[in-house]
Amino acid sequence: MGKIQDGKKINAYMSPIRLGLIGAGVIGQRHLRAIEARPDITVAGVADISATAEEVAERYSIPFYSTAKSMIHSLQLDGMIVATPTEHHASATIESLLAGRHVLVEKPMVGTLEEAKQIIDVARENQCHVLVGHQRRYYELTTRAREIVQQGEIGQLVCVTGQWNMRKHDSYYDPDWRKQWRAGPILTNLVHEIDLLRYICGDIHSISAETAHSVQGFEKEDAAAMIMRFENGALGTFLLSDQTPSPWSWELATGENAAFPPTSQNAWRIMGTMGALDFPNLTLWKHHGTPPDWRYQIDRRRVQSTWQDAYIRQIEHFANIIRGVEEPCIDAEDAMATVAATLAVFESAAQGNRIVLSREAVV
Ligand SMILES: NC(=O)c1ccc[n+]([C@@H]2O[C@H](COP(=O)([O-])OP(=O)(O)OC[C@H]3O[C@@H](n4cnc5c(N)ncnc54)[C@H](O)[C@@H]3O)[C@@H](O)[C@H]2O)c1
């Protein structure tokens, strides 16, 4: 590449980007902190319905709007971050796309497949990108695990087992909306795991699941158990509960969230015909001998990876999508497949059936 082209590319990566934030609660403020690390990215407006969010906007010296519509139509913006509760994701995203803005929408992208299809159609019609906030995809340890599995380092993938078991604090459930099914651990937490399972192990073909409500007695589930078959023939199991104190979860394994002291215990085990991988601490297990069977010593090796702030990487990626120099690493179609697999957990538990995911939702 010649000097002029190089210069153009550097300029493209640094051109200023102006964003609007819809919803300045817990995760909205996490985005604001990530953006502080990037002088080329500015949040030019915050839209929220609460007085607390207005105080947040004041603290950051950002103009505040009481509706997303008024902000979108008052400001020159390149893109929007949608960080409202999930039931408002579709309306805020569609409003932004109709105004020609690219969107970074929090996970889960939506709570229904109909809403997912609407977002995909409106994004296409308005030639805008949608990036979905599955931030775990940006960690180097995720990339390493994906390479190890997909490049055959543990041989042919045969099975994977994982868990997410934590106990949320009781006051978390004070707001009524948190007691409802849309705010339960399947749509809030399992959706992250399913997205990573798809990203690392491949698309999911079918799911059987059971859910339990025996601890809190709310509409939302206390626990879920699932069995999966992947498109590549591998099998998987996963256990989830937000009522079980334990060291086995992504958050405690990685220390991603400063509010939860880390344990560095693993959450998943991935097994192939040539070896196995503990995840996310990336311990690779292989027998000495050839073939690597049970007669030989099994050795462990720690695969190195560096830890970076995924929210900063995500916002850099979003800015580069807006600049036209990168494509979304998880777009609305891909996120719809994650939502479809997550919703299949509810469907299977309710019907007592195995749910085969439609091709439409896995491509
Ligand atoms: N990526 C992650 O790891 C992660 C972590 C936490 C939350 N989330 C997701 O982010 C979303 C928000 O979660 P949260 O924990 O920040 O919730 P929150 O309740 O802390 O914040 C939501 C904010 O949106 C505002 N709001 C509600 N309705 C609105 C509307 N119609 N227009 C504008 N603002 C509105 C609320 O007043 C509040 O300030 C959820 O979808 C959640 O699943 C993602």
The ligand as an SDF file (V2000), in Angstrom:
LIG
                    3D

 44 48  0  0  0  0  0  0  0  0999 V2000
  -23.3020   -6.3400   27.9600 N   0  0  0  0  0  0  0  0  0  0  0  0
  -23.5210   -6.6600   29.2140 C   0  0  0  0  0  0  0  0  0  0  0  0
  -22.7760   -7.4220   29.8240 O   0  0  0  0  0  0  0  0  0  0  0  0
  -24.7050   -6.0560   29.9210 C   0  0  0  0  0  0  0  0  0  0  0  0
  -24.6390   -5.8480   31.3070 C   0  0  0  0  0  0  0  0  0  0  0  0
  -25.7550   -5.2700   31.9310 C   0  0  0  0  0  0  0  0  0  0  0  0
  -26.8870   -4.9670   31.1900 C   0  0  0  0  0  0  0  0  0  0  0  0
  -26.9120   -5.2390   29.8490 N   0  0  0  0  0  0  0  0  0  0  0  0
  -28.1320   -4.9570   29.0590 C   0  0  0  0  0  0  0  0  0  0  0  0
  -28.3020   -3.5460   28.9820 O   0  0  0  0  0  0  0  0  0  0  0  0
  -29.6790   -3.2090   29.0570 C   0  0  0  0  0  0  0  0  0  0  0  0
  -29.8790   -2.2400   30.2180 C   0  0  0  0  0  0  0  0  0  0  0  0
  -29.5270   -2.8600   31.4230 O   0  0  0  0  0  0  0  0  0  0  0  0
  -29.0770   -1.9950   32.7090 P   0  0  0  0  0  0  0  0  0  0  0  0
  -28.6280   -2.9840   33.7210 O   0  0  0  0  0  0  0  0  0  0  0  0
  -28.1580   -0.9020   32.2980 O   0  0  0  0  0  0  0  0  0  0  0  0
  -30.4950   -1.3960   33.1320 O   0  0  0  0  0  0  0  0  0  0  0  0
  -30.7370   -0.0870   34.0080 P   0  0  0  0  0  0  0  0  0  0  0  0
  -32.1040   -0.2280   34.5260 O   0  0  0  0  0  0  0  0  0  0  0  0
  -29.6150    0.1510   34.9480 O   0  0  0  0  0  0  0  0  0  0  0  0
  -30.6680    1.1060   32.9170 O   0  0  0  0  0  0  0  0  0  0  0  0
  -31.6330    1.2910   31.9080 C   0  0  0  0  0  0  0  0  0  0  0  0
  -31.8040    2.8130   31.6630 C   0  0  0  0  0  0  0  0  0  0  0  0
  -32.7050    2.9770   30.5600 O   0  0  0  0  0  0  0  0  0  0  0  0
  -33.6250    4.0160   30.9300 C   0  0  0  0  0  0  0  0  0  0  0  0
  -34.8500    3.8530   30.1440 N   0  0  0  0  0  0  0  0  0  0  0  0
  -35.9000    3.0200   30.3800 C   0  0  0  0  0  0  0  0  0  0  0  0
  -36.7940    3.1450   29.3880 N   0  0  0  0  0  0  0  0  0  0  0  0
  -36.3170    4.0850   28.5320 C   0  0  0  0  0  0  0  0  0  0  0  0
  -36.7970    4.6400   27.3170 C   0  0  0  0  0  0  0  0  0  0  0  0
  -37.9570    4.2570   26.7830 N   0  0  0  0  0  0  0  0  0  0  0  0
  -36.0300    5.5930   26.6960 N   0  0  0  0  0  0  0  0  0  0  0  0
  -34.8480    5.9850   27.2330 C   0  0  0  0  0  0  0  0  0  0  0  0
  -34.3460    5.4690   28.3830 N   0  0  0  0  0  0  0  0  0  0  0  0
  -35.0740    4.5310   29.0130 C   0  0  0  0  0  0  0  0  0  0  0  0
  -33.8260    3.8600   32.4180 C   0  0  0  0  0  0  0  0  0  0  0  0
  -34.3450    5.0460   33.0130 O   0  0  0  0  0  0  0  0  0  0  0  0
  -32.3960    3.5430   32.8660 C   0  0  0  0  0  0  0  0  0  0  0  0
  -31.6500    4.7180   33.1240 O   0  0  0  0  0  0  0  0  0  0  0  0
  -30.4440   -4.5380   29.1990 C   0  0  0  0  0  0  0  0  0  0  0  0
  -30.8970   -4.9300   27.9320 O   0  0  0  0  0  0  0  0  0  0  0  0
  -29.3920   -5.4920   29.7160 C   0  0  0  0  0  0  0  0  0  0  0  0
  -29.6320   -6.8360   29.3130 O   0  0  0  0  0  0  0  0  0  0  0  0
  -25.8450   -5.7430   29.2100 C   0  0  0  0  0  0  0  0  0  0  0  0
  1  2  1  0
  2  3  2  0
  2  4  1  0
  4  5  1  0
  4 44  2  0
  5  6  2  0
  6  7  1  0
  7  8  2  0
  8  9  1  0
  8 44  1  0
  9 10  1  0
  9 42  1  0
 10 11  1  0
 11 12  1  0
 11 40  1  0
 12 13  1  0
 13 14  1  0
 14 15  2  0
 14 16  1  0
 14 17  1  0
 17 18  1  0
 18 19  2  0
 18 20  1  0
 18 21  1  0
 21 22  1  0
 22 23  1  0
 23 24  1  0
 23 38  1  0
 24 25  1  0
 25 26  1  0
 25 36  1  0
 26 27  1  0
 26 35  1  0
 27 28  2  0
 28 29  1  0
 29 30  1  0
 29 35  2  0
 30 31  1  0
 30 32  2  0
 32 33  1  0
 33 34  2  0
 34 35  1  0
 36 37  1  0
 36 38  1  0
 38 39  1  0
 40 41  1  0
 40 42  1  0
 42 43  1  0
M  CHG  2   8   1  16  -1
M  END
$$$$
